Amino acid sequence: MPSSPSAAVWDECSGRRIPPSWRGPSPRPIGILRAVTRRYVVFGAGAVGGVMAALLDRAGLEVAVIARGPHLAAIQERGLTLRSADLQATVRLPASRHAAEIEWREDDVVLLAVKSQDTEAALRDLTAAAAPSITVVCAQNGVANEREALRRFENTLGMWVICPATHLAPGVVEADSSPCPGIMDVGRFPDGSDALAEEVAAALRAATFTSEAVPDVMRWKYAKLLSNLGNAVEAVCGPQAEDGELGVVVRREGEAVLRAAGIAYASMAEDATRRGGRITIRPIDGHRRSGGSSWQSLTRAAGSIEADYLNGEIVLLGRLHGVPTPANALLQAVANKMARERLEPGSTSEHELLAALREVEISPVG
């Protein structure tokens, strides 16, 4: 029997009952935030950033984006198209190349979604144009971005992002998980939570993400860093290699480094519990997601890749704390070389890299 219009509905993404007052006939599923006046500026409207921008806009929030190149031109000309297994929609958003093109407000929230290698340039751009009172939320892989943002902006939040998304064509992004597009928990950097983090989480929930304000967001981001060490394996050797022998050794090195550094990270059991089966990757028009963010960088021939801030973060910490990290150092170097030379993803064999590790008398397993 269909639910009564006055009955609460269970939302699979958030794991909550949605009161009838939150719903309405509009496709914009937002009643809880009608009084919110903050604008959300997504700096880097690629895969994750583009999905966030489109869904926040559909939720009724005021959204602007900063993008570049053909992607920016397509958004300005045709709008930003979001595709998922359940939805295809195009949203019209103010889109700019530089922060200076935006008339900034003191209470704007910036969702920083550029790759970590582009963070420094993005923050310089923001610092020159925006008020220091804005909020910067680092919705990125890696753990170095928040520290750089905090140098410039007092209101800096970290975000633990679990959001399978794809951006390969200008003006188009895909949310590969549905009906829940992703989990995005937020918290103050370096730790703590407050009303601002709660507000950002509420906005994301209205946009159909699962999101909570958490007091230990960096503990979760270090756990994500460990899983992201496989990004370079997938990009360099292909998706079939990510769960293979090389993936095992890079994670093992990462865990050893974090232990030596005394850095806490969420366990795999905690991670599985938080995900709670919410992430469901489904085909879009009969096609499944081909690869993650680093794989997509090589596919687009972007010229750069985030390996310095994933595998390279482990290499850096290993050098600081006297822990060898040969597998992560090798992957960092090979991934950067492939990006510079615009080589196809998956064009280096896992066997070749494992052999190189054995040549320096490093056992890849055991």
Secondary structure, DSSP 8 states (H G I E B T S, - for coil): ----TTS-EEETTTTEEE-GGG--SSSS--STTTT---EEEEE--SHHHHHHHHHHHHTT-EEEEE--HHHHHHHHHH-EEEE-SS-EEEE---EESSGGGS---TT-EEEE-S-GGGHHHHHHHHHHHS-TTSEEEE-SSSSSHHHHHHHH-SEEEEEEEE--EE--STTEEEE-B-SS--EEEEEESSS---HHHHHHHHHHHHTT-B--B-S-HHHHHHHHHHHHHHHHHHHHH-GGGTTSHHHHHHHHHHHHHHHHHT-----HHHHHHHHTT---B--BTTB-----HHHHHHHTT-S--GGGGTHHHHHHHHHHHT---HHHHHHHHHHHHHHHTT--TT-S-HHHHHHHHHHTT--S--
